[in-house]
Amino acid sequence: QVQLVESGGGLVQPGGSLGLSCAASGIIFSAYAMGWYRQAPGKQRELVATITSGGSTNYVDSVKGRFTISRDNAKNTVSLQMNSLKPEDTAVYYCNAEVMRLGFRTVYWGQGTQVTVSS
């Protein structure tokens, strides 16, 4: 059974920092590209950051220079360090795992964790 369990969300003031973590089980973690997505109320889910199995990273422009994604293949975890947070970063953040195998794309999602940036 595949599980992606996020933790670390909460309430933070503008300009503050927060770290999210996602623990994966039931998959060969090192083979998967991992990502963080977010969904704000009334908006579509959007990509925040991804990290490939080889460690290459990609970020949406709005978080570049503020957020850092990293992975620990020994612990089967992916993290998102968020600095200089803005109210517009408020959303439910979802952990994502993806792999392409024999032409088929497999995707798993976590249950999400709320991040609220407010004074």
KOLLUMTI-534338 format. One record per atom (N, C-alpha, C): residue in three letters; atom name; x, y, z. Coordinates in steps of 0.2 Angstrom, whole numbers. Each point is the difference from the previous one (the first is absolute). Layout:
ALA;CA;X;Y;Z;
...
// end
This chain:
GLN;N;4;-6;0;
GLN;CA;-4;6;0;
GLN;C;4;6;0;
VAL;N;-1;5;-5;
VAL;CA;4;6;0;
VAL;C;-3;5;4;
GLN;N;5;3;4;
GLN;CA;-2;6;4;
GLN;C;5;6;-1;
LEU;N;-3;6;0;
LEU;CA;4;6;0;
LEU;C;-3;4;6;
VAL;N;4;1;5;
VAL;CA;-3;4;6;
VAL;C;4;6;1;
GLU;N;-4;6;-1;
GLU;CA;3;6;1;
GLU;C;0;2;7;
SER;N;4;4;2;
SER;CA;0;3;7;
SER;C;4;7;-1;
GLY;N;-1;4;5;
GLY;CA;3;7;1;
GLY;C;-4;6;-2;
GLY;N;-6;-1;-2;
GLY;CA;-4;6;-2;
GLY;C;-2;4;7;
GLY;N;-3;6;-1;
GLY;CA;-2;4;5;
GLY;C;-1;7;-2;
LEU;N;0;4;6;
LEU;CA;-1;7;-1;
LEU;C;7;4;1;
VAL;N;1;4;-5;
VAL;CA;7;4;1;
VAL;C;-2;7;-2;
GLN;N;4;5;2;
GLN;CA;-1;7;-2;
GLN;C;4;1;-6;
PRO;N;-2;5;-4;
PRO;CA;3;2;-6;
PRO;C;8;1;2;
GLY;N;4;-2;-5;
GLY;CA;7;1;1;
GLY;C;3;-6;4;
GLY;N;-4;-4;3;
GLY;CA;2;-6;4;
GLY;C;2;-6;-4;
SER;N;2;-5;3;
SER;CA;2;-6;-3;
SER;C;-4;-6;2;
LEU;N;0;-5;-4;
LEU;CA;-4;-7;2;
LEU;C;4;-5;-4;
GLY;N;0;-6;3;
GLY;CA;3;-6;-3;
GLY;C;-5;-5;-1;
LEU;N;-1;-3;-6;
LEU;CA;-5;-6;-1;
LEU;C;4;-6;-1;
SER;N;-3;-5;2;
SER;CA;4;-7;-1;
SER;C;-6;-5;-2;
CYS;N;2;-4;-5;
CYS;CA;-4;-6;-2;
CYS;C;4;-6;0;
ALA;N;-3;-5;4;
ALA;CA;2;-7;1;
ALA;C;-3;-4;-5;
ALA;N;4;-4;-4;
ALA;CA;-3;-5;-4;
ALA;C;1;-7;2;
SER;N;-5;-4;-2;
SER;CA;1;-7;2;
SER;C;-4;-4;-6;
GLY;N;2;-6;-1;
GLY;CA;-3;-4;-5;
GLY;C;2;1;-7;
ILE;N;5;4;-1;
ILE;CA;3;1;-7;
ILE;C;8;0;1;
ILE;N;3;-2;-6;
ILE;CA;7;1;0;
ILE;C;2;7;-1;
PHE;N;1;3;6;
PHE;CA;0;8;0;
PHE;C;5;3;-5;
SER;N;6;-4;0;
SER;CA;5;3;-4;
SER;C;-1;1;-7;
ALA;N;-5;-4;-3;
ALA;CA;-2;-1;-7;
ALA;C;-5;6;-2;
TYR;N;-3;3;5;
TYR;CA;-5;5;-1;
TYR;C;2;7;0;
ALA;N;-3;4;-5;
ALA;CA;1;7;1;
ALA;C;-5;2;5;
MET;N;2;5;4;
MET;CA;-4;2;5;
MET;C;-2;7;-1;
GLY;N;-6;2;3;
GLY;CA;-2;7;-1;
GLY;C;-4;3;5;
TRP;N;-1;6;1;
TRP;CA;-4;4;4;
TRP;C;-5;4;-5;
TYR;N;-6;-1;2;
TYR;CA;-5;4;-4;
TYR;C;-4;4;5;
ARG;N;-4;5;-2;
ARG;CA;-4;4;5;
ARG;C;-7;2;-3;
GLN;N;-5;0;4;
GLN;CA;-7;2;-2;
GLN;C;-3;5;4;
ALA;N;0;7;-2;
ALA;CA;-4;5;4;
ALA;C;-7;-1;-1;
PRO;N;-4;3;5;
PRO;CA;-7;0;-1;
PRO;C;-3;3;-7;
GLY;N;-4;-3;-3;
GLY;CA;-2;2;-7;
GLY;C;5;0;-5;
LYS;N;5;-3;0;
LYS;CA;5;0;-5;
LYS;C;2;-7;-1;
GLN;N;3;-1;-6;
GLN;CA;2;-7;-2;
GLN;C;7;-2;3;
ARG;N;1;-6;1;
ARG;CA;6;-3;3;
ARG;C;6;2;-5;
GLU;N;5;3;3;
GLU;CA;6;2;-4;
GLU;C;6;-3;3;
LEU;N;5;-1;-5;
LEU;CA;6;-3;2;
LEU;C;4;5;4;
VAL;N;4;-2;5;
VAL;CA;4;5;4;
VAL;C;7;-2;-2;
ALA;N;2;-6;1;
ALA;CA;7;-2;-1;
ALA;C;0;-8;-1;
THR;N;5;-2;-4;
THR;CA;1;-7;-1;
THR;C;8;-1;1;
ILE;N;1;-7;1;
ILE;CA;7;-2;0;
ILE;C;0;-7;-3;
THR;N;4;-1;-5;
THR;CA;0;-6;-3;
THR;C;4;-6;4;
SER;N;0;-6;-2;
SER;CA;3;-5;3;
SER;C;8;1;0;
GLY;N;2;4;-5;
GLY;CA;7;2;0;
GLY;C;2;6;4;
GLY;N;-5;3;3;
GLY;CA;1;6;4;
GLY;C;0;7;-3;
SER;N;-2;0;-7;
SER;CA;-2;6;-3;
SER;C;-6;4;2;
THR;N;0;6;1;
THR;CA;-6;4;3;
THR;C;-3;5;-5;
ASN;N;-6;1;1;
ASN;CA;-4;5;-4;
ASN;C;-5;3;5;
TYR;N;0;7;-1;
TYR;CA;-5;4;4;
TYR;C;-4;4;-5;
VAL;N;-6;1;3;
VAL;CA;-5;5;-3;
VAL;C;4;7;1;
ASP;N;-1;5;-5;
ASP;CA;3;6;1;
ASP;C;-1;4;6;
SER;N;-6;-1;3;
SER;CA;-2;4;6;
SER;C;3;-2;6;
VAL;N;3;-6;0;
VAL;CA;4;-2;6;
VAL;C;7;0;0;
LYS;N;3;1;-6;
LYS;CA;7;0;-2;
LYS;C;4;4;5;
GLY;N;5;-2;3;
GLY;CA;4;4;5;
GLY;C;-3;0;7;
ARG;N;-6;-3;1;
ARG;CA;-3;0;6;
ARG;C;-1;-7;3;
PHE;N;-2;-5;-4;
PHE;CA;-1;-7;2;
PHE;C;6;-4;-3;
THR;N;1;-5;4;
THR;CA;5;-5;-2;
THR;C;-3;-7;1;
ILE;N;0;-4;-5;
ILE;CA;-2;-7;0;
ILE;C;6;-5;1;
SER;N;0;-5;4;
SER;CA;5;-4;1;
SER;C;-3;-7;1;
ARG;N;5;-5;-1;
ARG;CA;-3;-7;2;
ARG;C;6;-4;3;
ASP;N;-2;-5;4;
ASP;CA;4;-4;4;
ASP;C;-2;-8;-2;
ASN;N;4;-3;-4;
ASN;CA;-2;-6;-3;
ASN;C;1;-5;6;
ALA;N;4;1;4;
ALA;CA;1;-5;6;
ALA;C;-6;0;5;
LYS;N;-3;6;0;
LYS;CA;-6;0;5;
LYS;C;-7;0;-4;
ASN;N;0;0;-6;
ASN;CA;-6;0;-4;
ASN;C;-4;6;1;
THR;N;4;6;0;
THR;CA;-4;6;2;
THR;C;2;6;-6;
VAL;N;-5;4;-1;
VAL;CA;1;6;-4;
VAL;C;-2;6;5;
SER;N;4;5;-1;
SER;CA;-2;6;4;
SER;C;0;6;-4;
LEU;N;-4;5;3;
LEU;CA;0;7;-3;
LEU;C;1;5;5;
GLN;N;6;3;-1;
GLN;CA;1;6;5;
GLN;C;-3;6;-3;
MET;N;-4;4;3;
MET;CA;-3;6;-2;
MET;C;2;6;4;
ASN;N;3;4;-3;
ASN;CA;3;7;3;
ASN;C;-4;6;-3;
SER;N;1;5;4;
SER;CA;-3;6;-3;
SER;C;-8;-1;-2;
LEU;N;-3;-3;4;
LEU;CA;-7;-2;-2;
LEU;C;-5;6;-1;
LYS;N;-4;0;-5;
LYS;CA;-5;5;-1;
LYS;C;-7;-2;1;
PRO;N;-5;4;1;
PRO;CA;-7;-2;0;
PRO;C;-2;-4;-6;
GLU;N;2;2;-5;
GLU;CA;-2;-4;-6;
GLU;C;3;-7;-1;
ASP;N;4;-2;5;
ASP;CA;3;-7;1;
ASP;C;-5;-4;4;
THR;N;-5;3;2;
THR;CA;-5;-4;4;
THR;C;-4;-5;-4;
ALA;N;0;-6;2;
ALA;CA;-3;-5;-4;
ALA;C;1;-7;3;
VAL;N;-4;-5;-2;
VAL;CA;2;-7;2;
VAL;C;5;-2;-5;
TYR;N;5;-3;4;
TYR;CA;6;-2;-4;
TYR;C;0;-8;0;
TYR;N;1;-3;-6;
TYR;CA;0;-7;-1;
TYR;C;6;-3;-3;
CYS;N;2;-5;3;
CYS;CA;6;-4;-2;
CYS;C;-2;-5;-6;
ASN;N;4;0;-5;
ASN;CA;-1;-4;-6;
ASN;C;6;-5;-2;
ALA;N;-2;-6;-2;
ALA;CA;6;-4;-2;
ALA;C;-2;-3;-7;
GLU;N;4;1;-5;
GLU;CA;-1;-2;-7;
GLU;C;6;-5;-2;
VAL;N;-2;-5;-4;
VAL;CA;5;-4;-4;
VAL;C;-3;-2;-7;
MET;N;4;0;-5;
MET;CA;-1;-2;-6;
MET;C;3;-7;-1;
ARG;N;-4;-5;-1;
ARG;CA;3;-7;-1;
ARG;C;-4;-3;-6;
LEU;N;4;-3;-5;
LEU;CA;-3;-3;-6;
LEU;C;-5;4;-3;
GLY;N;1;7;0;
GLY;CA;-5;4;-4;
GLY;C;-6;2;4;
PHE;N;0;-3;7;
PHE;CA;-6;2;4;
PHE;C;2;5;5;
ARG;N;-4;5;2;
ARG;CA;1;4;5;
ARG;C;-4;-1;6;
THR;N;4;-1;6;
THR;CA;-4;-2;6;
THR;C;1;6;5;
VAL;N;-5;3;3;
VAL;CA;0;6;4;
VAL;C;-3;-2;7;
TYR;N;3;2;5;
TYR;CA;-3;0;7;
TYR;C;0;6;3;
TRP;N;-6;1;4;
TRP;CA;0;7;4;
TRP;C;-1;-1;7;
GLY;N;2;4;4;
GLY;CA;-1;1;7;
GLY;C;-7;3;1;
GLN;N;-1;0;7;
GLN;CA;-7;3;2;
GLN;C;0;7;0;
GLY;N;6;3;0;
GLY;CA;1;8;1;
GLY;C;1;2;7;
THR;N;3;6;0;
THR;CA;1;3;7;
THR;C;-1;8;-2;
GLN;N;-4;3;5;
GLN;CA;-2;7;-1;
GLN;C;6;5;2;
VAL;N;2;4;-4;
VAL;CA;4;6;2;
VAL;C;-3;6;-1;
THR;N;0;4;6;
THR;CA;-4;7;0;
THR;C;5;5;2;
VAL;N;1;5;-5;
VAL;CA;4;6;2;
VAL;C;-4;6;1;
SER;N;0;2;6;
SER;CA;-4;5;2;
SER;C;3;4;6;
SER;N;-1;6;1;
SER;CA;1;4;6;
SER;C;-5;0;5;
// end
